[in-house]
Amino acid sequence: MIGQEHDFTRSQESAAAISLGKGIATSSFPASKLCVSFIGGLCAGRTGLFLTNPTSAIGRDEDCDIVLDGNTVSRRHCEIIRRGATYILRDSSRNGTFINGERVRQAQLRDGDQIRIGANVLLVHLSSGVATGLISGKLTAPNRLPPVIELKPHIVVKGLEEGVTQPFSEDSVTIGRRADNQIAIDADNISRRHVAIERRDEHYFIRDLGSANGTYLNDQKTDLAQVNDGDRLRIGGYLITINLVERDCVLNFRKITK
């Protein structure tokens, strides 16, 4: 649940662990047994890590303890805080952090939890359930991993508000002047319902919704067309560069200036 607080009560345990420092494993022996495996999305296949710092920051910024890629990953997306023998995940992002498919603001981590951060899935291992070995200072993941929670593709909007990225999981997103559009733009040269961005199987299409001023793809007026990476969409006074990243369609808005 969003913003749910938890009762953090577990006995303190001590264990040898590997501490994380800028992605480099170094030996230490604090009282901690939490590690993460990178099991899905953009980070899949990376070497698992023990987290032993009191607070471990996760995000896009190079200063984070765990650096993740992706358009919907904030610079400092979330953090994992050690409180005694328990670990708390605290979200600080615009686009949300999800545990087992549920968006959370703050939650206690449990063994086997799957954390989704943008297009990345991390698996939590706690001391009671970690079947791992240490080989040359590296973490080897358990032989059996649970099915990865599916990463849904998103239509991602950038540039309409400075520093704000909006991901939409719907198969169709409409742009227009009316407030009931997912992307509402209050401009005279944008129709009330101007254009739709639609996901059909693994492809994306634009569909003009009968706009007064038209929809232009690569300077050609169009009613319906499949889009490709790098295409330029123009509606009213906006130029939208389209990037297809993994399964996402990223719409980069820029206001046209004369």
C-alpha positions in Angstrom: 0.0 0.0 0.0 1.2 3.5 -0.7 2.6 5.2 2.4 1.9 2.1 4.6 4.0 1.9 7.7 5.1 -1.5 9.1 6.1 -3.0 12.4 9.8 -3.5 12.2 10.5 -6.3 14.7 13.1 -8.9 14.1 16.0 -10.1 16.2 19.5 -8.7 15.4 21.7 -11.1 13.4 25.4 -11.0 12.5 27.0 -12.3 9.4 29.9 -12.0 7.1 28.9 -9.9 4.1 30.2 -8.0 1.1 29.8 -4.2 1.2 28.9 -2.2 -1.8 31.1 0.8 -2.7 30.4 2.4 -6.1 29.7 -1.0 -7.6 32.9 -2.6 -6.3 32.7 -5.5 -3.8 34.9 -5.3 -0.7 35.1 -7.7 2.2 33.6 -6.7 5.6 31.8 -8.3 8.5 28.8 -6.1 9.6 25.6 -7.5 11.0 23.7 -7.7 7.8 22.4 -10.4 5.4 20.5 -8.6 2.6 21.6 -9.0 -1.0 19.9 -8.1 -4.3 20.0 -10.0 -7.6 19.4 -8.3 -10.9 16.8 -10.5 -12.6 14.8 -8.5 -15.1 14.7 -5.6 -17.5 17.7 -3.4 -18.3 19.8 -4.6 -15.4 19.3 -8.4 -15.9 22.4 -10.5 -15.5 24.5 -8.1 -13.4 26.4 -9.6 -10.5 24.4 -9.7 -7.3 25.4 -7.5 -4.4 25.3 -7.6 -0.6 24.1 -4.3 0.9 25.7 -3.5 4.3 25.7 0.3 4.4 23.2 1.9 6.8 21.6 3.5 3.7 22.0 2.4 0.1 20.8 4.8 -2.6 19.4 3.5 -5.9 18.9 5.7 -9.0 20.3 7.1 -12.2 22.9 9.4 -10.6 26.5 8.1 -10.7 26.8 8.9 -6.9 24.1 6.3 -6.1 25.3 3.0 -4.5 23.3 1.1 -7.2 23.2 2.9 -10.5 20.3 1.9 -12.9 19.5 2.9 -16.4 16.2 3.9 -17.9 14.0 6.8 -18.9 11.7 6.4 -15.9 14.5 6.0 -13.3 15.0 9.2 -11.2 18.4 10.5 -10.3 17.9 9.3 -6.7 14.9 7.0 -7.1 14.7 5.2 -3.8 16.9 4.0 -0.9 17.2 0.9 1.3 17.7 1.7 5.0 18.9 -0.8 7.5 17.2 -0.7 10.9 18.6 -3.3 13.2 17.9 -6.6 11.4 15.2 -5.2 9.1 15.4 -3.3 5.9 13.1 -0.5 4.8 12.6 0.6 1.2 11.7 4.3 0.9 10.7 5.8 -2.5 11.6 9.3 -3.5 10.8 9.2 -7.2 8.2 10.8 -9.5 7.4 7.6 -11.3 7.2 5.2 -8.3 8.9 2.2 -6.9 7.0 -1.1 -7.0 7.3 -4.2 -4.7 5.6 -7.3 -6.1 3.7 -5.1 -8.5 2.3 -2.7 -5.9 3.5 0.9 -5.8 4.9 1.8 -2.3 6.2 4.9 -0.6 7.7 3.0 2.3 7.7 -0.7 3.1 9.7 -3.3 4.9 11.5 -5.7 2.6 10.9 -9.5 2.8 12.8 -12.4 1.4 11.8 -13.0 -2.2 10.4 -9.5 -2.8 10.7 -8.2 -6.4 11.5 -4.5 -6.6 10.7 -2.8 -9.9 12.5 0.5 -10.6 11.7 1.8 -14.1 12.6 -1.0 -16.5 14.7 -2.9 -13.9 13.7 -5.8 -11.6 15.7 -6.6 -8.4 15.2 -9.7 -6.3 15.6 -9.4 -2.5 17.4 -12.1 -0.5 17.3 -12.0 3.2 19.3 -14.2 5.6 16.6 -16.8 6.1 16.3 -17.5 2.4 19.7 -16.9 0.8 21.2 -19.9 -0.9 24.3 -18.2 -2.2 28.0 -18.7 -2.3 31.0 -16.4 -2.3 33.4 -17.0 -5.1 36.4 -14.6 -5.4 34.4 -11.9 -3.7 31.4 -12.2 -5.9 27.9 -13.2 -5.1 26.4 -16.3 -6.9 22.7 -16.2 -7.3 20.4 -19.0 -6.0 19.9 -21.9 -8.5 16.1 -21.3 -8.5 14.7 -17.9 -9.1 11.0 -17.1 -9.0 9.2 -16.0 -12.2 10.0 -12.4 -12.9 7.0 -10.1 -12.6 6.3 -8.9 -16.1 7.6 -5.5 -17.1 4.8 -3.8 -19.0 5.8 -1.5 -21.8 5.1 2.2 -21.3 4.4 5.3 -23.4 6.7 7.8 -21.7 6.2 11.6 -22.0 9.2 14.0 -21.4 9.7 17.7 -21.9 6.2 19.1 -21.2 7.3 20.0 -17.7 10.9 20.6 -16.8 12.4 17.6 -15.0 9.1 15.6 -15.1 8.8 12.2 -16.8 5.3 10.6 -17.1 5.0 6.9 -17.9 1.6 5.5 -19.1 0.9 1.8 -19.1 -2.3 2.1 -21.2 -2.3 0.7 -24.7 -3.6 4.0 -26.0 -2.8 7.5 -24.8 -4.6 10.6 -26.2 -3.2 14.1 -26.6 -5.5 17.1 -26.7 -6.8 20.3 -25.1 -9.5 18.7 -23.1 -8.7 17.7 -19.5 -9.9 14.1 -19.9 -6.9 13.3 -22.2 -4.0 11.5 -20.6 -1.8 14.3 -22.0 -3.7 17.6 -21.8 -2.1 20.6 -23.5 -3.9 23.9 -23.2 -3.1 25.6 -26.5 -5.3 27.1 -29.2 -3.7 25.1 -32.1 -4.3 21.8 -30.3 -7.7 20.2 -30.8 -9.8 19.0 -27.9 -8.9 15.4 -28.9 -6.0 15.8 -31.3 -4.0 12.5 -31.7 -3.6 9.1 -30.1 -0.5 7.1 -29.5 -1.4 3.4 -29.7 0.5 0.2 -28.9 -0.5 -2.8 -31.0 1.4 -5.9 -30.1 5.0 -4.8 -30.3 4.5 -1.8 -32.5 3.4 1.8 -31.9 1.1 3.9 -34.1 -0.2 7.4 -34.2 -3.8 8.1 -35.1 -5.2 11.6 -35.8 -8.5 12.0 -34.0 -10.0 14.4 -36.5 -8.0 17.4 -35.4 -8.5 20.8 -37.0 -4.8 21.6 -37.7 -3.7 18.0 -38.6 -1.0 15.6 -37.4 2.3 15.5 -39.2 4.8 12.7 -39.1 8.2 13.6 -40.5 6.6 16.7 -42.1 3.9 14.6 -43.9 0.3 15.0 -42.8 -1.1 11.6 -41.7 -4.2 10.1 -40.3 -2.7 6.7 -39.2 0.9 5.5 -39.4 3.3 3.2 -37.6 6.2 5.1 -36.0 9.9 4.2 -35.9 12.7 5.2 -33.7 13.8 8.8 -34.4 10.6 9.8 -36.1 9.4 13.4 -35.6 5.7 14.1 -34.8 4.3 17.6 -35.1 1.0 18.8 -33.6 0.2 22.5 -33.2 3.2 24.3 -31.8 5.0 21.1 -30.6 7.6 19.0 -32.1 7.8 15.5 -30.6 10.8 13.3 -31.2 10.0 9.6 -30.8 12.4 7.1 -29.3 11.7 3.4 -29.1 13.7 2.1 -26.2 13.3 -1.6 -25.3 9.5 -2.0 -25.4 8.8 1.6 -24.5 7.8 4.5 -26.7 9.4 7.8 -25.4 7.8 11.0 -26.6 10.2 14.0 -26.2 8.2 17.2 -26.4 9.7 20.5 -27.5 7.9 23.7 -28.1 8.5 25.2 -31.5 9.9 28.7 -31.4 9.9 31.0 -34.4 
